[in-house]
Amino acid sequence: MLNFVAGPLARVGGISVSSRRLSTRRRMADYSLYYFPTPNGKKISMMLEEVGKSYDLKWIHIGKNMQFSDEFVNVNPNSKIPAIVDHTRDDMAIFESGAILEYLAEMHDEKLAGGKDLKQRYYVKEWLYWQMAGFGPMLGQNNFFHVFSKVDDPIGKERYLKESLRLFGVLDKQLSTNKYICGDEFTIADIASYWWSYSPSMSDKIKDQFEGFENVKRWQDRISSRDSVAKVNAIEMPSFD
C-alpha cells in the first residue's frame, strides 16, 4: 500500500557505493520505491500493492535525467528505474524489475513466483525472463521508432513492429489455453507483461495492428479488474518545476 509520496529525489546521505545499502533512519514504510510511471515502474508499485506492503515513492523523472544523479546511481549503478530499498532488512537496495519482483514474492508471497513446486517456479521464471529479455525491450524499441524518434527510420520501424507482433502472437497463443500466463494462478509473470502489453496504444499509426489478439485482450481485462491496478493508476505525478 502506498504510504506517502516523496517529492523529486533529494540528497540521500550516507550511501555506501560498495554495499548499496542506505544508511538512513528506519521509516514507517517498509519500502522506498524509486519510480517513474513507465511499464517497469508500474510493475513494482503493482507488486507492492499485491503483497500489501507499505511503500513511499521516490520520484525519478527520467525526462529530466534525474536517474543520473549521484544519489540514485548509488542505489542503482545502471541508472534505470525502478529500484527499491527494503527498510525492514537493513536498507538493502535492489534494482532490475525482474529481480525486484522475485525478491518481493520470495519475501511476502511465494505463490506469486510459482509456489513450492520446482517445475512451476521455473515455468514462472521462464515467462518472467521472456518479458525481461524480449517483450519489454522489443516493445520499447517499437515505441521509440514509431513515437519518439526524431528521424524517420523505416528499417527500424519495420524491424521492431514485426518483432513486437511476433511476441504478441507468442503471448496470445500461451493465453489461448491459460487463464493467466502460467496457468490458473496469477503470478509475477503476469505483472511483468501486463503494463507492457498496452504500449502499442501509444502510436495511432500502429495500434490497430495489435487489435486481433483476443486472448491477450481477455487477459488484460481480467487483470485490469484487480485492486492493485486501480491503485497504481491512481498515483498522481508531482510537480517537477
Salt bridges, closest charged atoms under 4 A:
GLU49 OE1 - LYS231 NZ 3.88
GLU50 OE2 - ARG226 NE 2.85
ASP56 OD1 - ARG27 NH1 3.73
GLU71 OE2 - ARG11 NH1 2.59
ASP86 OD2 - ARG89 NH1 3.29
ASP90 OD2 - ARG21 NH1 3.64
ASP91 OD1 - HIS87 ND1 2.67
GLU102 OE2 - LYS125 NZ 2.63
GLU110 OE2 - LYS116 NZ 2.99
ASP152 OD1 - LYS157 NZ 2.81
GLU163 OE2 - ARG166 NH2 2.85
ASP204 OD1 - LYS207 NZ 3.13
GLU211 OE1 - LYS217 NZ 3.23
GLU214 OE2 - LYS217 NZ 3.77
